[in-house]
Amino acid sequence: MHKTISIAAINGNDHKHSGPDHPAPTVTQLNEEKGREPMAAIELRNVTKKFATADGGTYTAIENLSLTVEEGQFCAVVGPTGCGKSTTLTLVSGLEQPSRGEALVHGEPVRGIDTSTGFVFQQDAVFPWRSVVDNVAAGPLYRGRSRSEALTLARDWLRRVGLSGFEDRYPHQLSGGMRKRVALAQSLINQPRILLMDEPFSALDVQTRAIMSTELLHLWDQTKPAVVFVTHDLEEAIALADKVVVLTAGPGTVKAEFEIDLPRPRVVQEIRFDPRFTRLYEQIWEALRAEVAEAYARTTRLAEVAS
Ligand SMILES: Nc1ncnc2c1ncn2[C@@H]1O[C@H](COP(=O)(O)OP(=O)(O)OP(=O)(O)O)[C@@H](O)[C@H]1O
């Protein structure tokens, strides 16, 4: 029987309605019962992150960054290279702690890596020595499912990502797009309430990338986690997201946020032809352009000093 990892279970709250026939309530439902304002899925409050440098100093990667992602919201983060996009994800994931400010997930401070958060990175995080089905079954096994339950679940997720028939292959026997599907199944099988994606499709060719983006939206719609999707590609950001956040050249802070009111469900290859897409692109690029130019100018100045 398919067990849902509920927010109540994640937070250690037992709930009178939960059980096999009564799915556990979502954070929104719990808040409604308690008469509270719905809490955000992710909240960064005036976060600054400094890293120690080799010469004994510190480097500020992000500064006073505030960002809110609602439950079920798809948020894309764009900004010039080195502005702190990946660092922002590490603070939400618990891989790093803020130097100042607060990182909250479902209203609780992030204290370390939480297994209820899913990740998909640019590099494939698959085990090369395991078959595709064993790769996807790894999460449920780790969470205590029996091997046969985990394999049944894994086969179901491989079907959802279009990989039925490839269960017994090894990752090196798959194309880059297929490996990415394995990575998505590997993450989504755990039904994460938070999904963090760091340029997941950037290594794929243009056509595969568009197909994978549409598939991602379809899969996201089935379980609706809150997503933070980091990308350099503004078109990809607009095509996927409910909200696009533009960061400044480093130290990164939020320069502007744009609501993307394009209709859903979206086919990424086609939504670009919607006249509103072009208008949104122009507006957001206006905010992004100066930051990209600033980051580029800094790199050029550094190169001149070094030569
Ligand atoms: N662990 C670390 N130690 C020291 N400096 C770091 C560390 N992690 C990141 N940085 C620095 O912080 C800055 C922001 O890095 P980050 O990877 O977050 O940027 P980014 O916007 O994701 O970059 P890109 O778009 O090129 O992937 C960079 O200058 C980077 O060198």
The ligand as an ORCA input file, in Angstrom:
! r2SCAN-3c Opt
* xyz 0 1
  N      31.720     26.892      0.016
  C      32.139     28.055     -0.500
  N      33.265     28.639     -0.056
  C      33.681     29.824     -0.543
  N      33.015     30.538     -1.488
  C      31.886     30.001     -1.979
  C      31.380     28.736     -1.513
  N      30.236     28.480     -2.169
  C      30.034     29.517     -3.008
  N      31.018     30.434     -2.895
  C      31.142     31.700     -3.618
  O      29.909     32.407     -3.458
  C      29.561     33.058     -4.674
  C      28.194     32.603     -5.089
  O      28.278     31.250     -5.546
  P      27.026     30.456     -6.110
  O      27.517     29.149     -6.565
  O      25.945     30.498     -5.101
  O      26.599     31.373     -7.348
  P      25.619     31.040     -8.555
  O      24.771     32.262     -8.757
  O      24.914     29.771     -8.303
  O      26.668     30.875     -9.744
  P      26.509     30.201    -11.198
  O      25.380     30.916    -11.846
  O      27.807     30.497    -11.871
  O      26.246     28.753    -10.980
  C      30.629     32.703     -5.694
  O      31.549     33.777     -5.771
  C      31.277     31.466     -5.116
  O      32.649     31.387     -5.488
*
